[in-house]
Amino acid sequence: MRDIIVIAHNIRSTHNVGAFFRTADGFGIKKIIFSGYTPYPTLEDDTRLPHFADKITRQIHKTALGAETMVPFERYETPPIADLKAAGYAIVGLEQDKRSIMLPDYQVPDKVALFLGNEIDGIYPEYRDQCDALIEIPMHGGKESFNVSVAAGIAMYHLATAT
């Protein structure tokens, strides 16, 4: 089984975060790393005001339905890309970009960190440049992208099951 981590940077929606937890649990993702202003469940040493942290946790739970207690997670101000690379992870950004490899063509390494960006702006350029690869999901309809939680689920499935 592959060693897969998800990095969620500057995600706005607690519903998307909850979906990340549910999907990560389903595909055996090792952990989720939240960074930037991405909402996250209450931490043991949480520095947020308790009523604020509790409210965010309840909102995430509406979609995660308990998976937020099953999938380990960490919180950083900025994504720990250098540390993950030093630990042998390939950083793979899910992004439409001229450098992107279509998801079915991506050869998945044994240790991978899937980088997810903001719902509107995607992965900011400074983080795209730090990715070892960028992957893109082929689109066949009139819209140019999926919701980030749907796209994350498609990518997690591919990363977890590709041979």
C-alpha positions as CSV (number, residue, x, y, z in Angstrom):
1,M,0.0,0.0,0.0
2,R,1.3,3.5,-0.9
3,D,2.1,6.1,1.7
4,I,-0.2,9.0,0.8
5,I,-0.6,12.3,2.6
6,V,-2.9,15.1,1.6
7,I,-2.0,18.8,2.0
8,A,-4.9,21.2,2.0
9,H,-3.7,24.8,1.7
10,N,-6.1,27.9,2.0
11,I,-9.3,25.9,1.5
12,R,-12.2,28.0,2.5
13,S,-15.1,25.5,3.1
14,T,-15.6,23.4,6.2
15,H,-17.7,21.1,4.0
16,N,-14.8,20.5,1.6
17,V,-12.5,19.8,4.7
18,G,-15.1,17.3,6.0
19,A,-15.2,15.6,2.6
20,F,-11.4,15.4,2.6
21,F,-11.6,13.5,5.9
22,R,-14.3,11.1,4.6
23,T,-12.5,10.3,1.4
24,A,-9.1,10.1,3.1
25,D,-10.5,7.5,5.5
26,G,-12.0,5.5,2.6
27,F,-8.7,5.3,0.7
28,G,-6.4,4.8,3.6
29,I,-4.7,8.1,3.4
30,K,-2.0,8.4,6.2
31,K,-2.8,11.9,7.3
32,I,-4.0,15.3,6.2
33,I,-2.0,18.5,6.6
34,F,-3.9,21.7,6.9
35,S,-2.1,25.0,6.2
36,G,-2.9,28.7,5.6
37,Y,-6.4,29.6,6.6
38,T,-7.9,26.1,5.9
39,P,-10.4,25.3,8.7
40,Y,-9.5,22.3,10.9
41,P,-10.9,20.4,13.8
42,T,-10.0,21.2,17.4
43,L,-6.4,20.2,18.3
44,E,-5.2,19.2,21.7
45,D,-3.1,22.3,22.1
46,D,-5.4,24.5,20.1
47,T,-4.7,28.3,20.3
48,R,-8.0,29.4,18.9
49,L,-10.8,30.6,21.1
50,P,-12.6,27.4,22.3
51,H,-16.1,28.5,21.1
52,F,-14.6,29.3,17.6
53,A,-12.7,26.0,17.4
54,D,-15.8,24.0,18.5
55,K,-18.0,25.7,15.9
56,I,-15.5,24.9,13.1
57,T,-15.3,21.3,14.4
58,R,-19.1,20.9,14.3
59,Q,-19.2,22.3,10.8
60,I,-16.5,19.8,9.6
61,H,-18.3,17.0,11.4
62,K,-21.5,17.6,9.3
63,T,-19.7,16.2,6.3
64,A,-16.9,14.1,7.8
65,L,-19.4,12.2,10.0
66,G,-16.7,11.0,12.4
67,A,-13.9,10.5,9.9
68,E,-12.3,13.6,11.4
69,T,-11.5,11.5,14.5
70,M,-10.1,8.6,12.4
71,V,-7.7,10.3,10.0
72,P,-4.7,11.9,11.7
73,F,-4.1,15.5,10.8
74,E,-1.6,18.3,11.5
75,R,-1.8,22.1,11.2
76,Y,0.9,24.4,9.8
77,E,1.0,28.0,8.9
78,T,2.7,27.2,5.6
79,P,2.9,23.8,3.9
80,P,5.9,21.8,5.1
81,I,7.0,20.9,1.6
82,A,10.8,20.8,2.4
83,D,10.2,18.5,5.3
84,L,8.0,16.2,3.3
85,K,10.6,16.1,0.5
86,A,13.3,15.3,3.0
87,A,11.2,12.4,4.2
88,G,11.0,11.0,0.7
89,Y,7.6,12.3,-0.4
90,A,6.9,13.4,-4.0
91,I,4.9,16.6,-3.8
92,V,2.1,16.3,-6.4
93,G,-0.1,19.3,-7.0
94,L,-3.6,18.8,-8.4
95,E,-3.8,21.8,-10.8
96,Q,-4.6,22.8,-14.3
97,D,-1.3,24.1,-15.7
98,K,0.6,23.9,-18.9
99,R,3.0,21.5,-17.1
100,S,0.3,19.2,-15.8
101,I,0.2,15.5,-16.5
102,M,-3.2,14.0,-17.1
103,L,-4.1,11.9,-14.1
104,P,-4.4,8.6,-15.9
105,D,-0.9,9.0,-17.3
106,Y,0.7,9.9,-14.0
107,Q,3.1,7.2,-12.7
108,V,2.4,7.1,-8.9
109,P,5.5,6.9,-6.6
110,D,5.4,4.9,-3.3
111,K,5.4,8.0,-1.2
112,V,3.3,10.9,-2.3
113,A,1.8,14.1,-0.9
114,L,-1.2,15.4,-2.8
115,F,-1.3,19.2,-2.7
116,L,-4.7,20.8,-2.9
117,G,-5.2,24.5,-3.4
118,N,-7.8,27.2,-2.9
119,E,-11.3,26.6,-4.4
120,I,-11.0,29.7,-6.6
121,D,-7.3,30.3,-7.3
122,G,-6.0,26.8,-7.0
123,I,-2.4,26.3,-6.0
124,Y,-0.6,29.5,-5.7
125,P,2.4,29.9,-8.1
126,E,5.1,29.8,-5.4
127,Y,3.8,26.4,-4.3
128,R,3.3,25.1,-7.9
129,D,7.0,25.7,-8.4
130,Q,7.8,23.5,-5.4
131,C,5.8,20.6,-6.6
132,D,7.6,17.6,-8.1
133,A,4.7,17.1,-10.5
134,L,1.3,18.7,-11.3
135,I,-1.6,16.4,-12.3
136,E,-4.9,17.3,-13.9
137,I,-8.2,15.5,-14.2
138,P,-9.4,15.3,-17.8
139,M,-12.7,17.2,-18.3
140,H,-15.3,16.3,-20.9
141,G,-18.2,18.6,-20.2
142,G,-18.8,22.3,-20.4
143,K,-17.2,23.1,-17.0
144,E,-13.5,23.5,-16.7
145,S,-13.0,22.0,-13.2
146,F,-14.5,19.9,-10.4
147,N,-15.2,21.1,-6.9
148,V,-12.0,20.7,-4.9
149,S,-13.4,17.9,-2.7
150,V,-14.6,15.9,-5.7
151,A,-11.3,16.4,-7.5
152,A,-9.5,15.4,-4.4
153,G,-11.5,12.2,-4.2
154,I,-10.8,11.3,-7.8
155,A,-7.1,12.0,-7.3
156,M,-7.0,10.0,-4.0
157,Y,-8.6,7.1,-5.7
158,H,-6.0,7.1,-8.5
159,L,-3.1,7.5,-6.2
160,A,-4.3,4.7,-3.9
161,T,-5.2,2.2,-6.6
162,A,-2.9,2.8,-9.6
163,T,-0.7,-0.2,-10.4
